């Protein structure tokens, strides 16, 4: 049974806080192991990468076969049906079109005393994309990571994907081909992150590493941060559905199940003003789960981490939404636009009854890499801004430098940085 | 003696690579100590913070005196001279005016098939600003961190500053007052970062922690990343001056010294097309160093980490600049604007002979918190974007959902996520 709460209950605050604080991931203490792997890859390069890959992935690679050949990519991609290829192409084109609108513009201006100020944006030179192998191996994620990088103008995109027992997904390579990614290595785990961050003879280092992965990958990204940039540390996926009496219980139930089927701690929460809907959705989840081919993961996830919360008003619903700060927030209400301004913390908002979260996972055009585990309080979904960086521009004329000099020299003195002050005063004709 | 290189030398590539790879910071293995401190603060809250503060800072605080009172802030601030207050106010106003122009705008649109797509920006609720105590205690840094947060719309800004032996800088508290920061705790180190990230009875948790600090602070930020957002991990400061024959050797020397006086691994590099200027600058640095009141730090930094590189053309200079990816790049050349497009990786660019880097440290208006240690390859300086986050908006109509359904369901099938496909198909009237 999923958790059932009502915001009017006397113990609501405590139980809701417990729900927020609940850990949904087994925290693995892998930091030391990962530190050892990174040190090994830095020291022995390809030799370490090959050895660790063959050990952990039960693979049989050498430095010569670490990288997929163009022929291997083409052959794998050819095994994908025309329908799948067309669907991935549709997804690609829509993601590209939307992300084109995210490109930041340079802005340089001169202020009233003649100082030139501004921001100039440039692309990261080289990006590494981590793609998980095995069960959670998603071609859509290849597109969601590679397309914004391409749109940003990244010149080199290197992809890594582990091939446990030598197996790999044709759809992953097809998605890479559609996204124009041609540099693909059959490696994974902390060793892949280390190779991308520090480089080996076969794998030139990149400037930033993005993409989801298991606890080892997450720990490796945390440790190489600074040597390279990283995106977020991804946790289990989650959805919050806010529904009023206008919602269709079967549709809401389907969305809760879609999230729960990710497993690994994925969480589905319904907050509704309608107790009748709450009951109907609970029954529908049970009914639909029994019809789902692989129902065990979704059922376990729903029963362990799911929650249905009844509230007295949509105001309370949006207040709870801000405290949950969910990766995905669906507004299954009569007037979704009216709730948007009140929701301050959410990775993505899905408007109205005809926008299931899954459409955003694939072909909506927005990015499905979104902040999890309440990090929407401070983080954004992946986008073009993750693959560019801003350089400040500052330029003084003799007169504007003169106008600012006294204040600058005064602060330099307070900070006991005489050299700073002198670098200004030496330029003044006083 | 600083390093002298010429790009035409046969061993240049090797020696330049060595310069890039050179470590300028003693890497301290503090991860385990910091992990222990964070665990202690999470478990014992204020008690741990007080105990660690009294031990490490040789202070005498209790939970009741952790926070500066309004009277203490006012009294400290009153000890600052009117000149300093005016200079800090000038800096504040210029930083504010510039950062106002960085505020991102929401963009929501409807595409050709009727899908609503967009980005909405909201402020982080609560931010913690770490301000170092002791030697490198800079009021300008208070402004550079607090002002962008205020401009972004952050409602709560909590500042922490250690008070070794009970001492603190009046100018730091004056800068906080000018920036409107009133929640200030006399704590530092990993325990301050842990308190901000996880909260204690006295110190409510924040959503993001920014600001520079020592190796313990850096390690703590790395470890709490995910629980809260963090800004960059700051390394030693650095400047790259690109100069042609039009540069004034005394001015260039003053800028190299200003950077070197930060100590702690700070690095000053001159790249010039004019061998005569190279010699003149080297002589000027020696001459000016001997006139600097506290010359030992600057001299040691210049001799240990400084470099003068002569090149045959400004093209080679900008190419080296991109490989160095310096925090600060000064263009001490006749036509600085002409070089800007070629410089892809830099925290900030300073245009022309009358823009010493120090003006940007204080009153230029741009932010002085910039990416160090070659991280300008992938990171930006601090700005308003660091204190906001983007929520994606997606909305389908019945007809646009229908138009996209087949592609989405096809990808869901390839990814073996049947529940995803069903959440879409259940909404179709087919």
Interface residues (C-beta under 8 A of the other chain):
Chain A: X31 X83 X84 X86 X87 X88 X90 X91 X94 X97 X98 X101 X102 X107 X109 X111 X115 X116 X117 X119 X120 X122 X123 X124 X125 X138 X139 X140 X171 X207 X208 X222 X225 X226 X228 X229 X232 X233 X235 X250 X251 X254 X255 X257 X258 X260 X261 X262 X288 X292 X293 X294 X298 X336 X340 X343 X344 X345 X346 X347 X348 X349 X350 X351 X352 X353 X354 X355 X356 X357 X358 X359 X360 X361 X362 X363 X364 X365 X366 X367 X370 X371 X373 X375 X376 X377 X378 X379 X380 X381 X383 X385 X389 X390 X391 X392 X393 X394 X395 X396 X397 X398 X400 X401 X404 X405 X406 X407 X408 X410 X411 X412 X414 X415 X416 X417 X418 X419 X420 X421 X422 X423 X424 X426 X427
Chain B: X31 X83 X84 X86 X87 X88 X90 X91 X94 X97 X98 X101 X102 X107 X109 X111 X115 X116 X117 X119 X120 X122 X123 X124 X125 X138 X139 X140 X171 X207 X208 X222 X225 X226 X228 X229 X232 X233 X235 X250 X251 X254 X255 X257 X258 X260 X261 X262 X288 X292 X293 X294 X298 X336 X340 X343 X344 X345 X346 X347 X348 X349 X350 X351 X352 X353 X354 X355 X356 X357 X358 X359 X360 X361 X362 X363 X364 X365 X366 X367 X370 X371 X373 X375 X376 X377 X378 X379 X380 X381 X383 X385 X389 X390 X391 X392 X393 X394 X395 X396 X397 X398 X400 X401 X404 X405 X406 X407 X408 X410 X411 X412 X414 X415 X416 X417 X418 X419 X420 X421 X422 X423 X424 X426 X427
